[in-house]
Amino acid sequence: MQAYNVLAPGPVNLHPEVQKALALPMIHHRTPEFDAILKRVLTRLKVIFETDQPCFALTSTGSGGMEALLVNTLSKGDHVLGIDSGKFGERWCEMAEVFGARVTVHKVKWGEAVKVADVRRILEQNPDIKIVMCQACETSTGIKHPIQELGALIHERAQTLFLVDGITALGAFALPMDEWHIDGLVGGSQKAFMLPTGLAMISFSKKAWKAIENNPQPRFYFDIRKEQKANAKGETFFSSNVTLLRALDVVLEMIMAKGLPAHFAEIRKRAEFTRLFAQKLGLKLYAEVPSESLTAVVVPDGMDSQKLRLLLEERFGITLMGGQDQAKGKILRIGHMGHITPEQMIDVMLKLAEILKSENPGLSLPLSLEKEMRSFWNV
Ligand SMILES: Cc1ncc(COP(=O)(O)O)c(C=O)c1O
């Protein structure tokens, strides 16, 4: 089977130690060995979430985690403000509607960050808003939203909760849940947690726990009160995802050994590299406030980003993503999460240059490109 270099905004390249952990023989979840793993994982997740509150690792994709945040805090008829700046914001609004919310959708132009003043105005005009939902990074555009400022604004309102989709953010850059007054936060295993798809990590603030306790909304699989009770006994409510939790333990051990700031700095450096050299290749940045977790770049007029990504995959085994919906054919999205060496970063950029040149022989590229890239990484 061909080995791919997966620089998508999830899933991501796996670290060799994670691959080893995934290949270990099965153990039962009712064993002292697994009990120790679960305890360690749930404790260490608090470091990533930067919270004193309990953290949970649910067996589901990221969307299940988004649903868990909603079904635990939302009741039928509640007024919700959804910030829709791309595919995932749009989907979260749809989800809230399915659970009976009255959703005010605040559409933000693709590639732009939400303006805090606009959210303040909407909240002032609608004092009954119970929940505000926002992506920390909207993966379809690569934008990073002002979560700290939104948290400060929403925190002033005793009856309003701030739910954040950190699926391509949590673990890639700082999202200190307690300090930034985030009331519900979700991360996904196939993103900055550097694992295969299948776990959603979530946590709730003290303010959210009050809403959870008083919420009449029916819920079962994602009833966080039951998960919390089970976790307190050292168990999970349903069968534990032994394989992924064991691999998560390995990832968290690596991050703890490195230190969170150093881990974030590595991802930031990949983002800086991509932004710098993509622009040298004549590609413009799509997002006005680019996230550290991925970079979206606009391909030159007359080129189709979908074709470019296919050529990269077929010729070189490199996986980048194209655009979705209105950005289809127009942008390439390059992920910075997961196990990526400087050599892999350089290789992707050089191969991208090669493909761009093959599509546009008139393109002039600096001769010293590889040398400049090597000097950036010191390799
Ligand atoms: C910001 C964001 N939210 C939600 C999702 C959905 O996650 P999943 O596909 O794991 O359900 C994704 C997946 O790419 C995402 O990037």
PDBQT file of the ligand as one rigid body, heavy atoms in Angstrom, charges set to zero:
ROOT
HETATM    1  C1  LIG A 401     -14.462  22.720  12.615  1.00  0.00    +0.000 C 
HETATM    2  C2  LIG A 401     -15.035  21.361  12.412  1.00  0.00    +0.000 A 
HETATM    3  N1  LIG A 401     -16.187  21.065  13.019  1.00  0.00    +0.000 NA
HETATM    4  C3  LIG A 401     -16.749  19.869  12.884  1.00  0.00    +0.000 A 
HETATM    5  C4  LIG A 401     -16.182  18.885  12.120  1.00  0.00    +0.000 A 
HETATM    6  C5  LIG A 401     -16.859  17.557  11.994  1.00  0.00    +0.000 C 
HETATM    7  O1  LIG A 401     -16.070  16.582  12.582  1.00  0.00    +0.000 OA
HETATM    8  P1  LIG A 401     -16.315  15.026  12.249  1.00  0.00    +0.000 P 
HETATM    9  O2  LIG A 401     -16.180  14.883  10.773  1.00  0.00    +0.000 OA
HETATM   10  O3  LIG A 401     -15.216  14.357  13.032  1.00  0.00    +0.000 OA
HETATM   11  O4  LIG A 401     -17.660  14.680  12.734  1.00  0.00    +0.000 OA
HETATM   12  C6  LIG A 401     -14.989  19.134  11.466  1.00  0.00    +0.000 A 
HETATM   13  C7  LIG A 401     -14.368  18.116  10.613  1.00  0.00    +0.000 C 
HETATM   14  O5  LIG A 401     -13.553  18.367   9.767  1.00  0.00    +0.000 OA
HETATM   15  C8  LIG A 401     -14.393  20.411  11.627  1.00  0.00    +0.000 A 
HETATM   16  O6  LIG A 401     -13.238  20.696  11.028  1.00  0.00    +0.000 OA
ENDROOT
TORSDOF 0
